[in-house]
Amino acid sequence: MPWEIRLTQASVAETTLDVRGTPLVTREAGGGPALLYLHDELSTAWNPFLDALSAKYRVVAPELPGFGDTERPDWAESIDDLAFFVSDLVDVVGGGAPIGVVGASLGGWLTIEAALRGARVSRLVVLGSPGAYIAGDPPTDYFFMTPEERVTLLFNDVGAAPQPSGAHIVRNEAMTARLVWQPRYVSPKLLGRIHRLDVPTLVVWGGDDRFLSLAHGRALADGAANAALSTVANAGHFPALDRPADTARTTLDFIDGGKS
């Protein structure tokens, strides 16, 4: 029987998670096995997609270094730096045991890189992850777009776009630029090592993603040792925000060990 998705608001607790001396502002909800969520680059806020996941799991959603209200330590300069940090974060959340991880956009890329570095991940869902370099098919460069143009590019439902505070917009964009400015949103090395990703992985893509073409998702899924690709109809680059119920259903089916 398909899992019924109910987008009801969860009771969310805000805590501080210490990861090797780096404090992370963190939100948690739900019970059961731990499920780590790594946010996208636009917003660190709790959302209806996480509400749905928390009906079956204890969802742990930290703000990564430099994003939201979490300060950026001096060492946090690159995707590589945060990938090793995410490996430590997985250990803290899982208590040293493998756990499921869901990563959205930039959070998905960081999770892939962490898993390639030995993070204890049992099952992995990446939602619209950048990182793959495909000649002639780069990500759309939105850094110099107006806010209105960005929303139109990234979302099918413009009403689904998050509304972070002005301070968070500045912090999130500055940290994102620090991580992905050059080269823009890709790593020329990732597809050369993605075959080492043997964690069961589901690559989820918005069917109408105008920021990253479906070829980017297909390259990740085809290159990894144990991965599949699933698309969410009528969703842009952030399917968990555009189509939270559909994306949650696909995610839970996979994390539970079922077919996507």
Stockholm file with secondary structure:
# STOCKHOLM 1.0

chainA/1-260         MPWEIRLTQASVAETTLDVRGTPLVTREAGGGPALLYLHDELSTAWNPFLDALSAKYRVVAPELPGFGDTERPDWAESIDDLAFFVSDLVDVVGGGAPIGVVGASLGGWLTIEAALRGARVSRLVVLGSPGAYIAGDPPTDYFFMTPEERVTLLFNDVGAAPQPSGAHIVRNEAMTARLVWQPRYVSPKLLGRIHRLDVPTLVVWGGDDRFLSLAHGRALADGAANAALSTVANAGHFPALDRPADTARTTLDFIDGGKS
#=GR chainA/1-260 SS CCCCCCCCCCCCEEEEEEETTEEEEEEEECCSSEEEEECCSSCCCCCHHHHHHTTTSEEEEECCTTSTTSCCCTTCCSHHHHHHHHHHHHHHHHTTSCEEEEEETHHHHHHHHHHHTTCCEEEEEEESCCEECCTTCCCCCCTTSCHHHHHHHHCSSGGGSCCCCHHHHHHHHHHHHHHHTTTTTEETTHHHHGGGCCSCEEEEEETTCSSSCHHHHHHHHHHSTTEEEEEETTCCSCHHHHSHHHHHHHHHHHHTTSCC
#=GC SS_cons         CCCCCCCCCCCCEEEEEEETTEEEEEEEECCSSEEEEECCSSCCCCCHHHHHHTTTSEEEEECCTTSTTSCCCTTCCSHHHHHHHHHHHHHHHHTTSCEEEEEETHHHHHHHHHHHTTCCEEEEEEESCCEECCTTCCCCCCTTSCHHHHHHHHCSSGGGSCCCCHHHHHHHHHHHHHHHTTTTTEETTHHHHGGGCCSCEEEEEETTCSSSCHHHHHHHHHHSTTEEEEEETTCCSCHHHHSHHHHHHHHHHHHTTSCC
//
